[in-house]
Amino acid sequence: MVNVAILGYGVVGSGVAEVLTKNSDSISRKVDDFITLKYIVDVREFPDSPFSECFVKDFSVVENDPDVNIVVETIGGATIALEFTRRALMAGKSVITSNKELVATYGYDLLQLAKSKGVSYLFEASVGGGIPIIRPISQCLAANQLYEVYGILNGTTNYILTRMIRAGLSFETALKEAQANGYAERDPSADIEGHDACRKICILGAIAFGRHIYPNQVPTEGITKITLADVDYADGAGKKIKLLGRAIRTEDGRICAYVAPHLIGNENPISGVEDVFNAVTVRGDAIGDAMFYGRGAGKLPTASAVVGDVIDAAKHMKAKKYLDWAPGGDDVTVSPDGLVMSWYVRGNAGTDAVRAAFGEVEFLARSGAPAGEVCFITKPMKQETLEEKLKPFHISNIIRVLD
């Protein structure tokens, strides 16, 4: 028998308990053993929960129970969750998590600890919610030399941008709607300022390229500067604005990782990913482009990925399959300033002055544009070149254009 303990009974934790018990027969058949929910650790009271007999308040009960094989951490953050994860691994228990902050910051250390104790540390749900992405990159695409992974990694920002595009809502109104619908937290900064996507691209980059990437090494820009004017200009150019996390292997082997809004052509399938859905594109020398699409968050989609990891850990109790990557460091990443790409520019300038500075550009138009406003897409160039050329102009917004 495989006994599971869940840490935290919030949205994800309760979903894991539901999936584990509702699908217990089919899950046990896949493992060829019984998987049983033994404990749920939470300091709160849940007297009406169908799992009320499982609740304990003291983690040491789980830690010291030799019959607990797998611990599912759904607490979130990188304080108590880190302490409990380390203690569970030290006690010889496999740990499954959906905690992207913990994995992005401490993933390398925790993977090494798990390996030293002969247990698993798995985190499929930490990036794409219910979208399978970590296992496909690390196993299904293992034959490829990967050179880029990018995607829409945050459902809240994608919902906001979709409502701006489809309904003509301002950023502020779309954010309030997202909060009313439960897609955005009361404090939405982790989403709208790009921090959530940053943590996820750190994990994807580490899996794809084999070195730990720390969030403070990833320049991050959110969507707070995007206006309806930008949405209209992009639409006129046959493009949509999406917040992307990108990790690119450079020629010298270092990793260029960043998070920022991009204009994406309508011919790219990722431009059609709307509402709270996420999508990740992986580029490899053999596969070309492969896109993974689905719900990036939510109770049951995330629980699906977590329980998938539980099954994997249970099937490999004796013959471990280790996720692994090398340590991070200052030599791992390189600034995105050196990337050559086209740029969307909106500001106040004359078209002749723009041509004099940039040569041929693609001018964009929208109805109701104020007098003196100009908007254009440049030829590919580095960011430092763009900024030098823009010095004489008053600029309202600059957005990258995905090649």
LOTOR-13141 format. One record per residue (C-alpha): residue number from 1; chain; x, y, z. Coordinates in Angstrom, 3 decimals. Example, Ala and Ser with C-alpha at 12.3 -4.5 7.8 and 13.67 -1.06 7.14 Angstrom:
+-----+-------+----------+----------+----------+
|  nr | kette |       px |       py |       pz |
+-----+-------+----------+----------+----------+
|   1 |     A |   12.300 |   -4.500 |    7.800 |
|   2 |     A |   13.670 |   -1.060 |    7.140 |
+-----+-------+----------+----------+----------+
***
This chain:
+-----+-------+----------+----------+----------+
|  nr | kette |       px |       py |       pz |
+-----+-------+----------+----------+----------+
|   1 |     A |    0.000 |    0.000 |    0.000 |
|   2 |     A |    1.179 |    3.530 |   -0.867 |
|   3 |     A |    0.129 |    6.151 |    1.690 |
|   4 |     A |   -0.136 |    9.818 |    0.723 |
|   5 |     A |   -0.187 |   12.947 |    2.901 |
|   6 |     A |   -1.331 |   16.321 |    1.574 |
|   7 |     A |    0.092 |   19.539 |    3.024 |
|   8 |     A |   -2.476 |   22.330 |    2.751 |
|   9 |     A |   -6.195 |   22.031 |    2.061 |
|  10 |     A |   -6.718 |   25.000 |   -0.227 |
|  11 |     A |   -7.866 |   24.931 |   -3.840 |
|  12 |     A |   -5.162 |   22.573 |   -5.099 |
|  13 |     A |   -4.915 |   20.431 |   -1.976 |
|  14 |     A |   -8.645 |   19.784 |   -1.868 |
|  15 |     A |   -8.583 |   18.978 |   -5.572 |
|  16 |     A |   -5.825 |   16.431 |   -5.067 |
|  17 |     A |   -7.802 |   14.767 |   -2.255 |
|  18 |     A |  -10.869 |   14.644 |   -4.503 |
|  19 |     A |   -9.068 |   13.151 |   -7.503 |
|  20 |     A |   -7.123 |   10.631 |   -5.401 |
|  21 |     A |  -10.259 |    9.280 |   -3.778 |
|  22 |     A |  -12.728 |    9.590 |   -6.664 |
|  23 |     A |  -10.405 |    7.792 |   -9.094 |
|  24 |     A |   -8.763 |    5.506 |   -6.545 |
|  25 |     A |   -9.647 |    2.272 |   -8.352 |
|  26 |     A |   -8.213 |    3.306 |  -11.732 |
|  27 |     A |   -5.181 |    4.940 |  -10.087 |
|  28 |     A |   -4.422 |    1.808 |   -8.080 |
|  29 |     A |   -4.660 |   -0.343 |  -11.217 |
|  30 |     A |   -2.100 |    1.857 |  -12.956 |
|  31 |     A |    0.296 |    1.495 |  -10.043 |
|  32 |     A |   -0.548 |   -2.145 |   -9.320 |
|  33 |     A |   -0.878 |   -1.181 |   -5.672 |
|  34 |     A |   -3.370 |    0.623 |   -3.454 |
|  35 |     A |   -2.843 |    4.402 |   -3.123 |
|  36 |     A |   -4.506 |    5.734 |    0.009 |
|  37 |     A |   -4.920 |    9.253 |    1.371 |
|  38 |     A |   -3.783 |    8.967 |    4.997 |
|  39 |     A |   -3.262 |   12.546 |    6.200 |
|  40 |     A |   -4.126 |   16.132 |    5.358 |
|  41 |     A |   -2.052 |   18.697 |    7.260 |
|  42 |     A |   -3.733 |   22.060 |    7.842 |
|  43 |     A |   -4.000 |   24.299 |   10.896 |
|  44 |     A |   -7.595 |   25.172 |   10.043 |
|  45 |     A |  -10.706 |   23.209 |   10.966 |
|  46 |     A |  -12.710 |   21.411 |    8.264 |
|  47 |     A |  -15.430 |   19.544 |   10.190 |
|  48 |     A |  -17.695 |   19.225 |    7.145 |
|  49 |     A |  -15.017 |   17.893 |    4.808 |
|  50 |     A |  -15.536 |   14.352 |    3.492 |
|  51 |     A |  -11.910 |   13.788 |    4.545 |
|  52 |     A |  -12.363 |   15.042 |    8.124 |
|  53 |     A |  -10.845 |   11.868 |    9.605 |
|  54 |     A |   -7.573 |   12.546 |    7.722 |
|  55 |     A |   -6.809 |   15.980 |    9.190 |
|  56 |     A |   -3.892 |   16.645 |   11.494 |
|  57 |     A |   -2.350 |   19.980 |   12.471 |
|  58 |     A |    1.197 |   18.865 |   13.244 |
|  59 |     A |    3.465 |   18.057 |   10.301 |
|  60 |     A |    5.672 |   15.910 |   12.519 |
|  61 |     A |    2.878 |   13.312 |   12.544 |
|  62 |     A |    3.490 |   12.844 |    8.821 |
|  63 |     A |    7.249 |   13.227 |    9.123 |
|  64 |     A |    7.543 |   10.486 |   11.734 |
|  65 |     A |    5.089 |    8.015 |   10.220 |
|  66 |     A |    7.160 |    5.385 |    8.362 |
|  67 |     A |    4.063 |    4.252 |    6.449 |
|  68 |     A |    3.753 |    7.591 |    4.593 |
|  69 |     A |    5.483 |    7.175 |    1.231 |
|  70 |     A |    4.512 |   10.339 |   -0.642 |
|  71 |     A |    3.940 |   13.906 |    0.559 |
|  72 |     A |    2.016 |   16.347 |   -1.635 |
|  73 |     A |    2.968 |   19.970 |   -0.868 |
|  74 |     A |    0.283 |   22.495 |   -1.850 |
|  75 |     A |    0.996 |   25.157 |    0.776 |
|  76 |     A |    2.680 |   27.602 |   -1.611 |
|  77 |     A |    5.421 |   30.134 |   -0.999 |
|  78 |     A |    8.992 |   29.339 |   -0.037 |
|  79 |     A |    9.060 |   29.448 |    3.768 |
|  80 |     A |    7.020 |   26.798 |    5.592 |
|  81 |     A |    6.689 |   24.877 |    2.316 |
|  82 |     A |   10.482 |   24.766 |    2.008 |
|  83 |     A |   10.921 |   23.587 |    5.601 |
|  84 |     A |    8.320 |   20.832 |    5.288 |
|  85 |     A |    9.657 |   19.720 |    1.900 |
|  86 |     A |   13.180 |   19.376 |    3.240 |
|  87 |     A |   11.989 |   17.494 |    6.295 |
|  88 |     A |    9.861 |   15.128 |    4.213 |
|  89 |     A |   12.750 |   14.360 |    1.852 |
|  90 |     A |   15.138 |   13.886 |    4.778 |
|  91 |     A |   12.635 |   11.400 |    6.217 |
|  92 |     A |   12.832 |    9.364 |    3.012 |
|  93 |     A |    9.493 |   10.394 |    1.550 |
|  94 |     A |    8.927 |   11.422 |   -2.064 |
|  95 |     A |    7.521 |   14.941 |   -2.464 |
|  96 |     A |    5.136 |   16.172 |   -5.155 |
|  97 |     A |    4.419 |   19.894 |   -5.515 |
|  98 |     A |    2.638 |   22.506 |   -7.593 |
|  99 |     A |    4.709 |   25.276 |   -5.969 |
| 100 |     A |    6.475 |   27.182 |   -8.747 |
| 101 |     A |    8.112 |   29.698 |   -6.375 |
| 102 |     A |    9.737 |   26.902 |   -4.397 |
| 103 |     A |   10.953 |   24.999 |   -7.460 |
| 104 |     A |   12.228 |   28.108 |   -9.271 |
| 105 |     A |   14.229 |   29.227 |   -6.237 |
| 106 |     A |   15.319 |   25.975 |   -4.582 |
| 107 |     A |   14.704 |   23.310 |   -7.228 |
| 108 |     A |   18.330 |   22.293 |   -7.719 |
| 109 |     A |   18.976 |   21.878 |   -3.983 |
| 110 |     A |   15.777 |   19.909 |   -3.434 |
| 111 |     A |   16.447 |   17.625 |   -6.402 |
| 112 |     A |   19.898 |   16.857 |   -5.027 |
| 113 |     A |   18.471 |   16.164 |   -1.582 |
| 114 |     A |   15.833 |   13.827 |   -3.047 |
| 115 |     A |   18.496 |   11.987 |   -5.036 |
| 116 |     A |   20.700 |   11.551 |   -1.966 |
| 117 |     A |   17.774 |   10.025 |   -0.070 |
| 118 |     A |   16.665 |    7.766 |   -2.923 |
| 119 |     A |   13.259 |    9.411 |   -3.311 |
| 120 |     A |   11.482 |   11.529 |   -5.939 |
| 121 |     A |   10.884 |   15.270 |   -6.102 |
| 122 |     A |    8.348 |   15.927 |   -8.868 |
| 123 |     A |    6.577 |   19.135 |   -9.912 |
| 124 |     A |    4.679 |   18.699 |  -13.187 |
| 125 |     A |    1.900 |   21.008 |  -11.950 |
| 126 |     A |    4.277 |   23.879 |  -11.127 |
| 127 |     A |    4.402 |   25.279 |  -14.672 |
| 128 |     A |    1.340 |   24.522 |  -16.756 |
| 129 |     A |   -1.263 |   23.515 |  -14.197 |
| 130 |     A |   -3.036 |   20.684 |  -15.984 |
| 131 |     A |   -0.873 |   20.912 |  -19.128 |
| 132 |     A |    1.711 |   18.126 |  -19.384 |
| 133 |     A |    4.964 |   19.931 |  -20.170 |
| 134 |     A |    7.816 |   18.982 |  -17.809 |
| 135 |     A |    7.625 |   15.261 |  -18.491 |
| 136 |     A |    7.323 |   15.739 |  -22.288 |
| 137 |     A |   10.389 |   18.024 |  -22.352 |
| 138 |     A |   12.498 |   15.810 |  -20.093 |
| 139 |     A |   11.438 |   12.476 |  -21.616 |
| 140 |     A |    9.486 |   12.637 |  -24.887 |
| 141 |     A |   11.727 |   15.315 |  -26.437 |
| 142 |     A |   14.956 |   14.070 |  -24.865 |
| 143 |     A |   16.401 |   13.135 |  -28.274 |
| 144 |     A |   16.274 |   16.781 |  -29.382 |
| 145 |     A |   18.796 |   19.557 |  -29.010 |
| 146 |     A |   16.367 |   22.175 |  -27.696 |
| 147 |     A |   17.074 |   25.795 |  -28.483 |
| 148 |     A |   13.988 |   27.688 |  -27.303 |
| 149 |     A |   10.974 |   27.322 |  -25.057 |
| 150 |     A |    8.408 |   30.082 |  -24.778 |
| 151 |     A |    4.774 |   30.480 |  -23.938 |
| 152 |     A |    1.759 |   32.036 |  -22.322 |
| 153 |     A |    2.418 |   30.957 |  -18.751 |
| 154 |     A |   -0.117 |   32.949 |  -16.746 |
| 155 |     A |   -3.866 |   32.569 |  -17.154 |
| 156 |     A |   -4.767 |   35.790 |  -15.344 |
| 157 |     A |   -2.805 |   38.058 |  -17.666 |
| 158 |     A |   -4.024 |   36.139 |  -20.690 |
| 159 |     A |   -7.625 |   36.603 |  -19.550 |
| 160 |     A |   -7.085 |   40.348 |  -19.064 |
| 161 |     A |   -5.492 |   40.764 |  -22.492 |
| 162 |     A |   -8.243 |   38.666 |  -24.095 |
| 163 |     A |  -10.934 |   40.897 |  -22.602 |
| 164 |     A |   -9.090 |   43.989 |  -23.782 |
| 165 |     A |   -8.876 |   42.521 |  -27.297 |
| 166 |     A |  -12.353 |   40.982 |  -27.529 |
| 167 |     A |  -14.476 |   43.369 |  -25.478 |
| 168 |     A |  -12.522 |   46.594 |  -25.679 |
| 169 |     A |  -12.159 |   46.814 |  -21.913 |
| 170 |     A |   -9.430 |   48.966 |  -20.416 |
| 171 |     A |   -6.685 |   47.219 |  -18.475 |
| 172 |     A |   -8.135 |   48.422 |  -15.172 |
| 173 |     A |  -11.668 |   47.241 |  -16.013 |
| 174 |     A |  -10.459 |   43.869 |  -17.292 |
| 175 |     A |   -8.429 |   43.374 |  -14.110 |
| 176 |     A |  -11.464 |   44.101 |  -11.924 |
| 177 |     A |  -13.485 |   41.614 |  -13.971 |
| 178 |     A |  -10.757 |   38.987 |  -13.544 |
| 179 |     A |  -10.820 |   39.557 |   -9.782 |
| 180 |     A |  -14.626 |   39.326 |   -9.696 |
| 181 |     A |  -14.474 |   36.015 |  -11.573 |
| 182 |     A |  -11.834 |   34.588 |   -9.243 |
| 183 |     A |   -9.065 |   34.571 |  -11.858 |
| 184 |     A |   -7.018 |   37.282 |  -10.143 |
| 185 |     A |   -6.124 |   37.691 |   -6.475 |
| 186 |     A |   -6.996 |   40.773 |   -4.448 |
| 187 |     A |   -3.293 |   41.611 |   -4.793 |
| 188 |     A |   -2.697 |   40.715 |   -8.453 |
| 189 |     A |    0.908 |   41.904 |   -8.649 |
| 190 |     A |    2.457 |   38.438 |   -9.021 |
| 191 |     A |    0.382 |   37.963 |  -12.170 |
| 192 |     A |    0.172 |   41.369 |  -13.828 |
| 193 |     A |    3.807 |   42.271 |  -13.118 |
| 194 |     A |    5.040 |   38.984 |  -14.583 |
| 195 |     A |    6.535 |   37.326 |  -11.473 |
| 196 |     A |    4.439 |   34.166 |  -11.799 |
| 197 |     A |    5.482 |   33.742 |  -15.441 |
| 198 |     A |    9.090 |   34.432 |  -14.428 |
| 199 |     A |    9.146 |   31.533 |  -11.971 |
| 200 |     A |    7.636 |   29.214 |  -14.554 |
| 201 |     A |   10.112 |   30.090 |  -17.316 |
| 202 |     A |   12.936 |   29.482 |  -14.818 |
| 203 |     A |   11.682 |   25.916 |  -14.378 |
| 204 |     A |   11.109 |   25.340 |  -18.084 |
| 205 |     A |   14.542 |   26.730 |  -18.939 |
| 206 |     A |   16.218 |   24.489 |  -16.366 |
| 207 |     A |   14.436 |   21.400 |  -17.710 |
| 208 |     A |   15.145 |   22.315 |  -21.344 |
| 209 |     A |   18.763 |   23.443 |  -21.005 |
| 210 |     A |   20.069 |   21.685 |  -17.910 |
| 211 |     A |   21.130 |   24.569 |  -15.618 |
| 212 |     A |   19.292 |   26.133 |  -12.713 |
| 213 |     A |   17.962 |   29.617 |  -13.502 |
| 214 |     A |   17.108 |   31.892 |  -10.576 |
| 215 |     A |   14.172 |   34.339 |  -10.834 |
| 216 |     A |   16.467 |   37.306 |  -10.099 |
| 217 |     A |   18.407 |   36.442 |  -13.269 |
| 218 |     A |   15.308 |   36.889 |  -15.460 |
| 219 |     A |   14.373 |   40.453 |  -16.525 |
| 220 |     A |   10.625 |   40.657 |  -16.037 |
| 221 |     A |    8.030 |   43.059 |  -17.417 |
| 222 |     A |    4.279 |   42.702 |  -16.923 |
| 223 |     A |    1.243 |   44.026 |  -18.776 |
| 224 |     A |    0.425 |   47.160 |  -16.769 |
| 225 |     A |    1.603 |   49.469 |  -19.567 |
| 226 |     A |   -0.595 |   47.882 |  -22.245 |
| 227 |     A |   -3.444 |   50.146 |  -23.373 |
| 228 |     A |   -6.382 |   49.805 |  -25.754 |
| 229 |     A |   -4.415 |   51.948 |  -28.210 |
| 230 |     A |   -1.735 |   49.231 |  -28.323 |
| 231 |     A |   -4.401 |   46.545 |  -28.748 |
| 232 |     A |   -5.974 |   48.441 |  -31.675 |
| 233 |     A |   -2.667 |   49.095 |  -33.429 |
| 234 |     A |   -1.670 |   45.434 |  -33.051 |
| 235 |     A |   -5.015 |   44.305 |  -34.460 |
| 236 |     A |   -4.551 |   46.551 |  -37.480 |
| 237 |     A |   -1.206 |   44.831 |  -38.121 |
| 238 |     A |   -2.754 |   41.345 |  -37.902 |
| 239 |     A |   -1.227 |   40.679 |  -34.482 |
| 240 |     A |   -2.240 |   40.165 |  -30.861 |
| 241 |     A |   -0.476 |   41.148 |  -27.649 |
| 242 |     A |    0.457 |   38.304 |  -25.292 |
| 243 |     A |    2.647 |   38.118 |  -22.200 |
| 244 |     A |    5.365 |   35.556 |  -22.923 |
| 245 |     A |    8.050 |   33.894 |  -20.892 |
| 246 |     A |   10.996 |   32.954 |  -23.126 |
| 247 |     A |   14.164 |   30.948 |  -22.600 |
| 248 |     A |   16.619 |   30.726 |  -25.506 |
| 249 |     A |   19.891 |   28.846 |  -25.753 |
| 250 |     A |   22.487 |   31.237 |  -27.191 |
| 251 |     A |   25.413 |   30.242 |  -29.414 |
| 252 |     A |   27.841 |   30.222 |  -26.487 |
| 253 |     A |   25.576 |   27.871 |  -24.508 |
| 254 |     A |   24.273 |   30.454 |  -22.046 |
| 255 |     A |   20.546 |   30.974 |  -21.547 |
| 256 |     A |   18.679 |   34.156 |  -22.391 |
| 257 |     A |   15.512 |   34.144 |  -20.274 |
| 258 |     A |   13.032 |   36.965 |  -19.814 |
| 259 |     A |    9.317 |   37.804 |  -19.459 |
| 260 |     A |    7.662 |   40.575 |  -21.470 |
| 261 |     A |    4.638 |   41.408 |  -23.646 |
| 262 |     A |    5.027 |   40.574 |  -27.338 |
| 263 |     A |    3.139 |   41.244 |  -30.541 |
| 264 |     A |    2.424 |   37.872 |  -32.137 |
| 265 |     A |    1.222 |   37.387 |  -35.706 |
| 266 |     A |   -2.192 |   35.783 |  -36.129 |
| 267 |     A |   -0.571 |   32.992 |  -38.158 |
| 268 |     A |    1.193 |   31.764 |  -35.005 |
| 269 |     A |   -1.088 |   29.285 |  -33.177 |
| 270 |     A |   -0.162 |   30.757 |  -29.801 |
| 271 |     A |   -1.837 |   34.050 |  -30.759 |
| 272 |     A |   -5.192 |   32.250 |  -30.651 |
| 273 |     A |   -4.765 |   31.080 |  -27.055 |
| 274 |     A |   -7.375 |   33.038 |  -25.111 |
| 275 |     A |   -8.989 |   33.529 |  -21.709 |
| 276 |     A |   -7.327 |   31.589 |  -18.854 |
| 277 |     A |   -5.725 |   29.031 |  -21.153 |
| 278 |     A |   -1.950 |   28.642 |  -21.342 |
| 279 |     A |    0.303 |   27.341 |  -24.099 |
| 280 |     A |    3.979 |   26.444 |  -24.345 |
| 281 |     A |    5.975 |   26.095 |  -27.559 |
| 282 |     A |    9.171 |   24.038 |  -27.559 |
| 283 |     A |   11.650 |   24.334 |  -30.424 |
| 284 |     A |   14.058 |   21.496 |  -31.120 |
| 285 |     A |   16.355 |   20.427 |  -33.939 |
| 286 |     A |   14.404 |   17.227 |  -34.655 |
| 287 |     A |   10.825 |   18.053 |  -33.656 |
| 288 |     A |   10.705 |   21.615 |  -34.986 |
| 289 |     A |    7.957 |   23.426 |  -33.088 |
| 290 |     A |    5.710 |   21.525 |  -30.663 |
| 291 |     A |    2.945 |   23.355 |  -28.788 |
| 292 |     A |    1.311 |   22.205 |  -25.548 |
| 293 |     A |   -2.054 |   23.781 |  -24.761 |
| 294 |     A |   -4.621 |   23.615 |  -21.966 |
| 295 |     A |   -5.839 |   25.035 |  -18.680 |
| 296 |     A |   -2.901 |   26.482 |  -16.819 |
| 297 |     A |   -4.612 |   26.665 |  -13.446 |
| 298 |     A |   -7.720 |   25.615 |  -11.568 |
| 299 |     A |   -8.575 |   23.087 |   -8.910 |
| 300 |     A |   -9.024 |   19.899 |  -10.914 |
| 301 |     A |   -6.665 |   20.572 |  -13.852 |
| 302 |     A |   -3.809 |   21.243 |  -11.415 |
| 303 |     A |   -4.825 |   18.278 |   -9.261 |
| 304 |     A |   -4.692 |   16.118 |  -12.392 |
| 305 |     A |   -1.015 |   16.947 |  -12.880 |
| 306 |     A |   -0.219 |   16.510 |   -9.184 |
| 307 |     A |   -1.850 |   13.089 |   -9.026 |
| 308 |     A |   -0.031 |   12.136 |  -12.233 |
| 309 |     A |    3.205 |   12.769 |  -10.349 |
| 310 |     A |    1.922 |   10.762 |   -7.386 |
| 311 |     A |    1.339 |    7.830 |   -9.745 |
| 312 |     A |    4.808 |    8.239 |  -11.257 |
| 313 |     A |    6.455 |    8.319 |   -7.826 |
| 314 |     A |    4.466 |    5.290 |   -6.683 |
| 315 |     A |    5.401 |    3.289 |   -9.789 |
| 316 |     A |    9.090 |    4.022 |   -9.245 |
| 317 |     A |    9.476 |    3.406 |   -5.528 |
| 318 |     A |   12.322 |    0.962 |   -6.138 |
| 319 |     A |   13.743 |    2.016 |   -9.526 |
| 320 |     A |   13.840 |    5.817 |   -9.332 |
| 321 |     A |   13.524 |    8.136 |  -12.340 |
| 322 |     A |   15.265 |   11.362 |  -11.386 |
| 323 |     A |   14.651 |   14.804 |  -12.763 |
| 324 |     A |   17.963 |   16.600 |  -12.710 |
| 325 |     A |   19.836 |   19.694 |  -13.806 |
| 326 |     A |   23.163 |   21.334 |  -13.030 |
| 327 |     A |   23.578 |   24.155 |  -10.501 |
| 328 |     A |   22.989 |   27.787 |  -11.357 |
| 329 |     A |   25.463 |   30.644 |  -11.299 |
| 330 |     A |   26.425 |   33.970 |  -12.815 |
| 331 |     A |   27.705 |   32.190 |  -15.921 |
| 332 |     A |   24.324 |   30.606 |  -16.753 |
| 333 |     A |   22.312 |   33.506 |  -18.152 |
| 334 |     A |   22.814 |   36.381 |  -20.547 |
| 335 |     A |   20.800 |   39.584 |  -20.892 |
| 336 |     A |   18.057 |   39.758 |  -23.540 |
| 337 |     A |   19.425 |   43.144 |  -24.585 |
| 338 |     A |   21.576 |   41.358 |  -27.165 |
| 339 |     A |   18.640 |   39.680 |  -28.934 |
| 340 |     A |   17.901 |   40.970 |  -32.416 |
| 341 |     A |   14.169 |   41.429 |  -32.991 |
| 342 |     A |   11.612 |   43.832 |  -34.400 |
| 343 |     A |    9.999 |   46.360 |  -32.091 |
| 344 |     A |    6.565 |   47.975 |  -31.836 |
| 345 |     A |    6.869 |   51.666 |  -30.982 |
| 346 |     A |    4.081 |   54.135 |  -30.131 |
| 347 |     A |    4.729 |   57.784 |  -29.427 |
| 348 |     A |    4.669 |   61.329 |  -30.772 |
| 349 |     A |    6.775 |   62.067 |  -33.829 |
| 350 |     A |    6.526 |   62.919 |  -37.477 |
| 351 |     A |    6.703 |   60.106 |  -40.029 |
| 352 |     A |    9.607 |   61.795 |  -41.820 |
| 353 |     A |   11.602 |   61.954 |  -38.585 |
| 354 |     A |   10.875 |   58.262 |  -37.948 |
| 355 |     A |   12.087 |   57.323 |  -41.444 |
| 356 |     A |   15.194 |   59.436 |  -40.979 |
| 357 |     A |   16.035 |   57.579 |  -37.769 |
| 358 |     A |   14.964 |   54.044 |  -38.689 |
| 359 |     A |   14.822 |   53.836 |  -42.465 |
| 360 |     A |   11.954 |   51.703 |  -43.724 |
| 361 |     A |    9.408 |   50.818 |  -41.035 |
| 362 |     A |    5.850 |   49.461 |  -41.020 |
| 363 |     A |    3.537 |   52.272 |  -39.973 |
| 364 |     A |    0.376 |   51.201 |  -38.159 |
| 365 |     A |   -3.011 |   52.918 |  -37.973 |
| 366 |     A |   -6.074 |   52.937 |  -35.745 |
| 367 |     A |   -9.315 |   54.865 |  -35.713 |
| 368 |     A |   -9.476 |   57.751 |  -33.290 |
| 369 |     A |   -5.730 |   58.204 |  -32.965 |
| 370 |     A |   -4.870 |   61.675 |  -31.600 |
| 371 |     A |   -3.035 |   64.177 |  -33.759 |
| 372 |     A |    0.721 |   63.693 |  -33.653 |
| 373 |     A |    0.610 |   60.068 |  -32.519 |
| 374 |     A |    2.694 |   57.678 |  -34.566 |
| 375 |     A |    3.014 |   53.930 |  -34.310 |
| 376 |     A |    5.340 |   51.639 |  -36.243 |
| 377 |     A |    7.201 |   48.344 |  -36.275 |
| 378 |     A |   10.941 |   48.486 |  -36.826 |
| 379 |     A |   13.275 |   46.200 |  -38.697 |
| 380 |     A |   15.107 |   43.690 |  -36.445 |
| 381 |     A |   17.676 |   45.309 |  -34.161 |
| 382 |     A |   19.125 |   45.077 |  -30.647 |
| 383 |     A |   17.445 |   46.946 |  -27.806 |
| 384 |     A |   20.400 |   49.281 |  -27.314 |
| 385 |     A |   20.225 |   50.298 |  -30.987 |
| 386 |     A |   16.480 |   50.927 |  -30.647 |
| 387 |     A |   16.927 |   53.066 |  -27.548 |
| 388 |     A |   19.647 |   55.144 |  -29.192 |
| 389 |     A |   17.441 |   55.859 |  -32.214 |
| 390 |     A |   14.475 |   56.761 |  -29.991 |
| 391 |     A |   16.309 |   59.403 |  -27.939 |
| 392 |     A |   14.879 |   62.393 |  -29.903 |
| 393 |     A |   11.288 |   61.134 |  -29.600 |
| 394 |     A |    8.608 |   61.128 |  -26.894 |
| 395 |     A |    7.701 |   57.452 |  -26.534 |
| 396 |     A |    4.495 |   56.092 |  -24.962 |
| 397 |     A |    5.167 |   52.369 |  -25.250 |
| 398 |     A |    7.621 |   49.839 |  -26.687 |
| 399 |     A |    6.725 |   46.157 |  -27.152 |
| 400 |     A |    8.780 |   43.293 |  -28.559 |
| 401 |     A |    7.602 |   41.562 |  -31.740 |
| 402 |     A |    7.913 |   37.772 |  -31.765 |
| 403 |     A |    9.823 |   36.593 |  -34.822 |
+-----+-------+----------+----------+----------+
***
